[in-house]
Amino acid sequence: MLATAIPTWLQTWLPDGWGWTQLLILAVVLFFSTMLLSLLSVAIVIVRLPEDYLMPSYDAKANRPKHPVLRILWLIARNVFGILLVALGVVLSLPGVPGQGLLTIFMGLLVMDFPGKRRLERWMIGRPTLLQAANRLRARWNRPPLQDPHRAEVVAPEELTP
């Protein structure tokens, strides 16, 4: 089934006496740990989103720092973190590497700032199946459902005046 000996380059990274069985157990534990961490992270983000986050009228810039230097540092930090997540996701997507690669890439894209990001987010989570799942999760935590950008009702200007 498995080779009789672990390659020397791999054996130097493992504790003494480890064989294929221990290595397989470690890989399975890492896989399920990263999967649980990824799913938990996505759930926390979805629950914390404002209910109008997907709407075209949502002002994503309102939560950014006001001072120009802090805003630039915040932008750099978010993009570096997002790039690291995308790179980690690519590595986790390789065959033989345990982990949730595609989910990690998705999280990295959500963290970064790039042209068209809002449109991509609205398209991805605006899919009926994903939006329903996100709203079920939000309901479990007593949060209002995310508003569907595809079913946005147009309010006539006369209805806005008191």
JOQUI-V112394 format. One line per field, one symbol per residue. ss: DSSP state (a for helix, b for strand, c for the rest). phi: phi as a letter, one per 40 degrees, with the letter a starting at -180 (. if undefined). A space follows every 10 residues. Layout:
ss: ???
phi: ???
This chain:
ss: cccccccaaa acccccccca aaaaaaaaaa aaaaaaaaaa aaaaaaaacc ccccccccca aaaccccaaa aaaaaaaaaa aaaaaaaaaa aaaccccccc aaaaaaaaaa acccccaaaa aaaaaccaaa aaaaaaaaaa ccccccccaa acccccaaaa cc
phi: .bdcbcdccc ccccccgcbc cccccccccc dccccccccc cccccccccc ccdccccccc cccccccdcc cccccccccc cccccccccc cccccgbcib cccccdcccc ccbacgcccc cccccccdcc cccccccccc bfbccccccc bcccccdccc cc
